Amino acid sequence: MDNSCEKVPIHLKVTLTIREAAEYSNIGINKIDQLLRQPNCPFVLYVGAKRLVKRKEFEEYLNKMLTI
């Protein structure tokens, strides 16, 4: 059985793209991009020039915030 076509559900991924994080959180892509550019952002992961969102840290950040 070939599992290469099966997608990992977003809630099981360790990191998310900006688009996935937007879909997951219902926050706009531009806002997430803005948050990732902040110095010492607790949920950004750089893979070369690519920025990914650490899902668990992103969730923790959102749980602590009242407004963003």
Secondary structure as UniProt FT lines:
FT   TURN            4..5
FT   HELIX           10..12
FT   STRAND          15..16
FT   HELIX           18..25
FT   HELIX           29..36
FT   TURN            39..40
FT   TURN            42..43
FT   STRAND          44..47
FT   TURN            48..49
FT   STRAND          50..54
FT   HELIX           55..64
//
